[in-house]
Amino acid sequence: MAARQFREDLYFRLSVFPILIPPLRDRAEDIPILARYFIDRFCKDLKKPALGLSPQADEALRLYLWPGNVRELQNSIERAVILCETTDIQPRHLSLEAGADQARMASPWDLLNLAGSLEEASTRIHGEFERHKLTQALREARGDRQLTAARLKITHRDLLTKLDLHKLD
């Protein structure tokens, strides 16, 4: 729309019912469910006996940040099913990036961009926090803006202003 490649009202014509799907790293509770589904599916497809997931592998899956989202999880499980020679998938079968599981356990301050002056860093981090909080609140309210505003204890008008500011439509 900003590049004027299509009609300005097209987004609003298509955006009748927004569906916000957070990244897999923000839905750790879904990882074991998806992993079990993929294990069962690939065991069936590859005609292998049913496999389990060791507690260590389960923990590795939960700690990994999943930059490739569900597709990366699917590929990792498929590789594990192919490589697994025992009854349980182990962390070595998952082939997750070495040390990637440590990122989730790192201090949150290590993950923030603190470059620049105090004012610049504060402004940037406040903006990132506000954007994340708005996204989370919208997701929890299933896109209901009135409910989102109420839960955030701000006016509906302030919510709309913030959504516009952060380009969260």
N, C-alpha and C positions, 0 to 999 in steps of 0.2 A: 504494500500500500504506500509506504514512504517513497518508493521508487516510481510510483504511479504506473505500475505494471498492470493493474486491474482496477475495476470500479471501486470507489471508496466504500460503497455500501455492501460489497460482496462479503466482507467479513461478517457484517451484521446479518446478512441473509443466511450465512452458513452457521452462525453461532447461536442457534436457537437454544441448544442445551449444552453448555460447556461441561466437558468431562476432564477433570484435573487428575492426572496420574503422576504421583510423585516418583522420583527415581527409586530404584531398588534399595539403595543404601539407606533411604529413609523409611523403608518398610521391612526391617529385619525380621519381623514376625512372619512374613510371607516366604522367606528364604527356605525354611525346612519343607514347607508345603510344596513349593515349586520344585525343589530338589527331589522330593519323593515322587512327584508326578513324572519328572524327566527320567529318573532312574527306572521306574516301572515301564515307561514308554520305550526307552532304549533297550532294556533287557528283552522286552517283547520283540522289538524290531530286529535285534541282533540274535534272537533265539538263544539268549543266555539265561541261566537260572537266576531267580530273583536275588538281588543284592541288597545288603543293608548298608547303612551309613554309620561308620564308627563315630563315637562321641568326639574324637579329635577332629575328624573331617567335618562334622557338624559345626563345631566351634570355629574351624577355619573358614567355613562358608559364611558364618554369621559375622566374623570380624573383617572379612574382605570388603572393600568399598564399592566394588562392582561398577567401574566406570563404563562398562559396556552394557549395563543393565541386564534385563532378563535374557537377552540373546547371549551375552557372555556366560551367564550361569548355565544356560542350555548347552553351550559348546563345552564348557568345563565338565559338566556331568556326562555328556556323550563320550568325551575323551576318557573320563574315569571309568565308565562302564566298559569301554574297549580295553583299557589297560589293566583292569582289576582281575587278579588271578586268585583272589580269596573270596570269602563270602561277604566281606564288608569292604566298602570303599574307604581307603585311608587318605590322609592329606597328600601323600606323595602321588596319588592317582589324579588329584585335582589339577596339578600343575599351575597353581596360582602364583603370581609374581612373588619372587622372594622378597620378604620383608613388607609386602603390601598390607599384611594383616596387622602390622605394627602401627600403621597410620591411624587406625581407629582408636588405638590406645594412647596415642600421643597427646600431649597437652593441647587443648583447643587453641591456645595462644600461638602454637607453632603453625597452625593452619591459617592464621590470619595474615593478611598483607598489611604490615605496619610501616611500610615505606613512606618517606616524606616527612613533613612536619607533623607535630602533634595535632594541629587542627585538620590537616588533610587526612591523616589516618583516622581520626575520630569521625569525621564526616563520612568517609568511605565505609567504615565499619558500621556506623549507625545505619547507613543506607542499606547495606547488605543484611543487617539484622532485621530492619523494618520490612524489607522485601520478603525475607524468609518467613517472618511472623505472619505477614499478610497472606502469603501462599498457604501456609499451614492452616490458618484460621478459615480461609475460603474452602480448603479441602475438607476440613472438619465440619463445616456448615453446608457441605455439598453444593457450593456455589451460591447459596442464599445470602445476598448482600446485607439484607436487614439483620439477619441473625448474626452474620459476621461482625457487623458494626456493634451490635449489642454485646457480643462476647468480648470484643476488644475495648468496650466502654468508650467508644467514640461515636460521633454523629454519623449518620448515613452520608451526609455531604462530605465530611472529613475523609471517610472511607473512599468515596469516589475520587476525591482529590489525590489521595495517596495511591490508589490503583492507577490513576492516570500518570502520576509522577513516576511510578516504577514500571509503567507499561505492562500492567497486569490486567488485561481485559478478558 
